[in-house]
Amino acid sequence: MDKPKIIVQRADTDELYNHVFSIRTTVFVEEESVDQDDEYDGFDFLSNHYLATYDGIPVGAARWRSIPSSGKIRLERFAVLSPYRGKGVGRALLEKVMEDVPRGREIFVHSQIHNLGYYSKFGFEPVGEEFEEAGIIHKKMIFNERFDH
């Protein structure tokens, strides 16, 4: 049996954007009960979007953006459809995003508490106190540039 093929690409067409937003709606709005106004926060037009497919099926999404006031890079909106979690889709998304983000600036993510261990595997270190975002407890994690996986 062939190993499933996971492909991550920049979402740069209407068709790809539609898949990204559909996945985010399913995961965040429907599964996690995030308010649609919080999920679609007005930063999508400033962000670089990614779509992951699993054997050709759109199953994962992510985005990153530069924060104009600080120049820091924020990774956000990592979402994988429920049946495809634990199959390497999230890893492929994070690896592709990390390949593309500019270096030499702080790279951070606001991780949901249950994902702290996941991001730690990729060199992110928790900082500060826990906080609520969109009704979910998060913690800021900063990428350690010295990390080599």
PyMOL commands that set and color helices and strands:
alter all, ss='L'
color gray80, all
select helices_A, chain A and resi 14-31+36-39+44-46+82-84+89-100+113-120
alter helices_A, ss='H'
color red, helices_A
select strands_A, chain A and resi 6-10+48-54+57-66+73-80+107-112+124-133+136-143
alter strands_A, ss='S'
color yellow, strands_A
deselect
rebuild
show_as cartoon
